[in-house]
Amino acid sequence: QHNKSDTSILRGAGFEMWESLVQLLDDDDEKSSSGTHSFSDLMLKEWAAEMLFITKDDIDNYYSSQNNEDDDEIKVQIGSIIRAADLTLSSPPFLLSEQFLHKSIITIIQENDDFSIGLILNLPTTESYTLTTPNGKQIEFIIRYGGISGNYNDDFEEEEQDETLIWLSHTNNEALQQYLSGNPLNNDEDNDPLLYICTEEQVAEAMDTGIAKADDFMLIQGFCVWEKDNNNVGGITEQIQAGKFEIIKKPSFDDAWPCLQSQNKLSDDSLNKNVQLSIQAWNSFTSIYAATIERSVYGSNRMVSDLANDAFKNWLQLFLIGDIEYE
């Protein structure tokens, strides 16, 4: 049996061996004269660091320190606004997997004993949908990637595509609020609804009557599902407890919504700007946690948070622009 010091030495020795292997495999073309590592090298370093340096005790201590409130205080309900956490153990929680959730903004549309269902709000896709109103107006809406389930890469027949689209609205327009008053996402009597869920017919009629404009609405395809076990354990609450997400206590879309509506249909040309606006919208929701000290990737001057942004952008490039099916 090894003591703590022995374990640290063993883990360190393993990392040194891995580092030597990477140096042997390095391609001169992937490393500049200034020593800048390629994206793949940096990701491998982070994977190795997680495997070798982060222990179960580290994780347990981190989670207990972040969960200052009792578990019962995490009250997720329909309409709750969730955002991806910034750093977990000084690493972004979605750096090495599920990169589409990096700095995501999510609204919960179902919460029951079996699962939580949420929609990602800040990921435009390469697809759009043309709404034709009864009066013949045609308005193009960007289709947003709401999550891996039910998204536009799934094997739907063309006529079934419309059934998978979810319309949301956020507005300070009292006339539109009144028109949509029967469809708020949240049922909190103490707070005004942040988002309304709409039908296509409602959107079309509101546009025809002039009480709404296109920027009042958002169109989403796909959703995220977090399942629960027979004891009602799991769901998005478990993800929050694990430090991957945080629930926004007093959310406001005053700054986030204009950022989201400034995003364009995703393309190679719009990628960087869309990522910038996505992160800007995410930043508009204030974290309840103290900032974690950031670090650089082992053996480089690249900050881990910047690497996570790169991984997020590369995911969009591969699976949304590149149209490779994500499973």
C-alpha positions in Angstrom: 0.0 0.0 0.0 1.4 3.4 -1.0 1.1 6.5 1.1 0.0 9.9 -0.4 3.5 10.9 -1.2 4.2 7.6 -3.0 1.0 7.9 -5.0 2.0 11.4 -6.2 5.4 10.2 -7.2 3.9 7.3 -9.2 1.4 9.6 -10.9 4.2 12.1 -11.7 6.4 9.3 -13.1 3.5 8.3 -15.4 3.1 11.8 -16.7 6.8 12.1 -17.4 6.7 8.8 -19.4 3.6 10.1 -21.3 5.4 13.4 -22.0 8.4 11.6 -23.4 6.1 9.6 -25.7 4.5 12.8 -27.0 7.8 14.3 -27.7 8.8 11.2 -29.8 5.5 11.4 -31.7 5.6 15.2 -32.3 5.4 16.3 -35.9 7.7 19.2 -36.6 4.9 20.7 -38.8 2.6 20.8 -35.8 4.9 22.7 -33.6 6.2 26.2 -34.4 9.7 27.4 -33.7 8.3 29.3 -30.7 7.2 26.0 -29.1 3.5 26.4 -29.6 1.7 23.1 -29.3 -0.9 21.9 -31.7 -4.5 21.6 -30.5 -4.4 17.8 -30.5 -1.2 17.9 -28.3 -2.8 20.2 -25.8 -6.0 18.1 -25.6 -3.9 15.0 -25.1 -1.9 16.8 -22.3 -5.2 17.7 -20.6 -6.6 14.2 -20.9 -3.4 12.8 -19.4 -3.4 15.3 -16.6 -6.9 14.4 -15.7 -6.2 10.7 -15.7 -2.9 11.0 -13.7 -3.3 13.9 -11.4 -7.0 14.2 -10.4 -8.0 11.7 -7.7 -11.4 10.8 -6.3 -10.6 12.7 -3.1 -9.9 15.8 -5.2 -13.3 15.5 -6.9 -15.2 14.8 -3.6 -13.5 17.8 -1.9 -14.3 20.1 -4.8 -17.9 19.1 -5.0 -18.4 19.5 -1.2 -16.8 22.9 -1.3 -19.0 24.1 -4.1 -22.2 22.8 -2.7 -22.6 25.4 0.1 -26.3 25.0 0.0 -28.2 21.9 1.1 -29.3 19.6 -1.8 -32.9 20.6 -1.1 -32.0 24.2 -1.9 -31.3 23.3 -5.6 -34.9 23.7 -6.8 -35.0 23.0 -10.5 -38.4 23.6 -12.2 -39.8 24.2 -15.6 -38.5 27.5 -16.8 -35.3 27.4 -14.7 -32.3 28.9 -16.4 -29.1 26.8 -16.2 -25.7 27.7 -17.4 -22.6 25.5 -17.8 -20.1 26.0 -15.0 -16.9 27.8 -15.6 -14.2 25.7 -14.1 -14.3 22.4 -12.2 -11.0 21.6 -10.4 -9.5 24.4 -12.5 -10.7 22.7 -15.7 -13.8 23.5 -17.8 -16.3 20.6 -17.2 -16.8 20.1 -20.9 -13.3 20.3 -22.2 -12.8 16.6 -23.0 -16.3 15.5 -23.7 -19.8 16.9 -24.7 -18.1 20.1 -25.9 -21.4 21.4 -27.3 -22.4 22.0 -23.6 -19.4 24.3 -23.0 -20.6 27.7 -21.8 -24.2 26.7 -22.7 -27.3 28.5 -21.6 -30.2 26.0 -21.0 -33.8 26.4 -20.1 -35.7 23.5 -18.5 -38.9 22.6 -20.3 -39.7 19.3 -18.4 -38.8 18.2 -14.9 -40.4 15.1 -13.4 -39.6 11.9 -11.5 -38.1 10.3 -14.6 -35.9 12.9 -16.3 -35.0 16.5 -16.8 -35.3 18.0 -20.3 -33.6 21.2 -21.4 -33.0 23.3 -24.5 -29.6 24.9 -25.3 -30.3 28.5 -26.4 -27.0 29.8 -27.7 -26.0 27.4 -30.5 -27.1 28.5 -34.1 -26.9 25.8 -36.7 -26.4 25.9 -40.5 -30.1 25.4 -41.0 -33.0 27.9 -41.2 -36.7 27.7 -41.5 -39.0 30.0 -43.5 -42.3 30.9 -41.7 -45.1 31.9 -44.0 -47.9 33.8 -42.2 -51.6 33.8 -43.2 -51.1 37.1 -44.9 -48.2 35.8 -47.0 -45.3 37.3 -45.2 -42.2 35.1 -45.3 -39.7 35.3 -42.4 -36.5 33.3 -42.1 -35.5 32.0 -38.6 -32.2 30.4 -37.7 -32.7 26.8 -36.3 -30.8 26.4 -33.1 -29.2 23.2 -31.8 -31.1 22.4 -28.6 -29.3 19.2 -27.8 -28.4 15.7 -29.0 -31.9 14.3 -28.8 -34.4 15.0 -31.6 -32.0 17.3 -33.5 -32.0 17.9 -37.2 -29.2 15.2 -37.8 -31.6 12.5 -36.6 -33.4 10.3 -39.2 -36.6 12.3 -39.5 -38.7 12.3 -42.7 -38.8 15.7 -44.2 -42.5 16.2 -43.3 -41.7 15.3 -39.7 -39.1 18.1 -39.3 -41.7 20.7 -38.4 -42.9 18.6 -35.5 -39.5 18.7 -33.9 -39.2 22.5 -33.9 -39.8 24.4 -30.6 -40.7 28.1 -30.6 -39.7 30.3 -27.7 -40.3 34.0 -27.1 -38.8 36.6 -24.8 -40.2 40.0 -24.9 -40.7 43.2 -22.9 -43.6 44.1 -25.2 -46.7 44.1 -23.0 -49.1 43.4 -25.9 -47.1 40.3 -26.9 -46.8 39.2 -23.3 -50.6 39.4 -23.0 -51.0 37.5 -26.2 -48.7 34.7 -24.9 -49.8 34.9 -21.3 -51.2 31.3 -21.3 -47.9 29.8 -22.3 -45.2 30.8 -19.8 -42.4 28.3 -19.3 -42.2 29.0 -15.6 -45.2 28.9 -13.1 -43.5 31.0 -10.5 -46.2 33.5 -9.4 -43.6 35.7 -7.7 -41.7 36.4 -11.0 -42.7 37.5 -14.4 -42.1 34.8 -17.1 -38.7 35.0 -18.8 -39.6 32.8 -21.7 -42.9 31.7 -23.4 -43.3 28.6 -25.4 -45.3 29.2 -28.6 -46.9 27.4 -31.5 -46.0 28.3 -35.1 -49.6 29.6 -35.5 -49.1 32.0 -32.6 -45.9 33.3 -34.1 -47.4 33.8 -37.5 -50.5 35.6 -36.2 -48.4 37.8 -33.9 -46.2 38.8 -36.9 -49.3 39.5 -39.1 -51.0 41.7 -36.4 -47.8 43.7 -35.9 -47.5 43.0 -32.1 -44.3 41.1 -32.6 -41.1 41.2 -34.6 -38.8 38.3 -35.6 -36.3 39.1 -32.8 -39.0 38.3 -30.3 -38.8 34.6 -31.2 -36.3 31.8 -31.2 -36.6 28.5 -33.0 -34.9 25.4 -31.6 -34.6 21.8 -32.7 -33.3 19.1 -30.4 -33.1 18.9 -26.6 -31.0 17.5 -23.8 -32.2 14.7 -21.5 -30.8 13.9 -18.1 -32.4 10.7 -16.8 -33.2 9.8 -13.1 -33.2 6.4 -11.4 -36.1 4.7 -9.6 -35.3 6.8 -6.5 -35.7 10.1 -8.4 -31.9 10.6 -8.2 -30.2 12.1 -11.2 -31.5 14.6 -13.7 -30.1 18.1 -14.1 -30.0 18.4 -10.3 -27.3 15.8 -10.1 -25.3 17.6 -12.8 -25.6 20.8 -10.8 -24.4 19.0 -7.6 -21.5 17.6 -9.6 -20.4 21.2 -10.5 -21.0 20.8 -14.2 -23.8 23.4 -14.2 -25.2 26.1 -12.0 -28.8 27.3 -11.7 -29.2 31.0 -12.2 -31.0 32.4 -9.1 -32.3 35.7 -10.5 -31.9 35.4 -14.3 -32.4 38.2 -16.7 -32.3 38.1 -20.5 -31.9 41.9 -20.9 -28.3 41.4 -22.0 -28.3 37.8 -23.2 -31.2 38.0 -25.6 -29.8 40.8 -27.9 -26.5 38.7 -28.1 -28.4 35.6 -29.1 -30.4 37.5 -31.7 -27.2 39.0 -33.1 -26.0 35.5 -34.0 -26.2 34.5 -37.7 -26.8 31.2 -39.4 -23.7 29.1 -38.8 -21.0 28.9 -41.5 -17.3 29.0 -41.7 -17.5 32.8 -42.1 -19.8 33.3 -39.1 -18.2 30.7 -36.7 -15.9 33.0 -34.8 -18.5 35.7 -34.3 -21.2 33.3 -33.3 -18.8 31.7 -30.7 -18.0 35.2 -29.4 -21.7 36.1 -29.0 -22.5 32.7 -27.4 -19.8 33.2 -24.7 -20.9 36.9 -24.3 -24.5 35.8 -23.7 -23.2 33.1 -21.2 -21.2 35.8 -19.4 -24.3 37.9 -19.0 -25.6 35.5 -16.3 -23.6 36.0 -13.1 -22.1 33.0 -11.4 -22.9 32.4 -7.7 -19.5 30.7 -7.1 -16.2 32.3 -6.4 -13.8 32.3 -9.3 -11.4 29.3 -9.5 -7.7 30.1 -10.0 -7.1 29.3 -13.7 -4.0 27.5 -14.9 -2.2 26.8 -18.2 -2.0 23.4 -19.9 1.0 21.4 -18.6 4.2 22.3 -20.4 2.7 25.2 -22.4 1.5 28.8 -22.0 -2.0 28.1 -23.3 -4.7 28.7 -20.7 -7.1 25.8 -20.2 -10.1 28.1 -20.6 -8.8 29.1 -24.1 -8.3 25.5 -25.0 -11.9 24.7 -24.0 -13.1 27.6 -26.2 -11.1 26.0 -29.1 -12.5 22.6 -28.4 -16.1 24.1 -28.5 -15.4 25.8 -31.8 -13.9 22.7 -33.3 -17.0 20.7 -32.2 -19.2 23.2 -34.0 -16.9 23.0 -37.1 -17.1 19.2 -37.2 -20.6 18.3 -36.2 -22.7 21.3 -37.2 -20.8 22.8 -40.2 -19.2 19.5 -41.2 -22.5 17.7 -40.7 -20.8 14.7 -39.1 -23.4 12.9 -37.0 -22.7 13.2 -33.3 -23.5 10.2 -31.1 
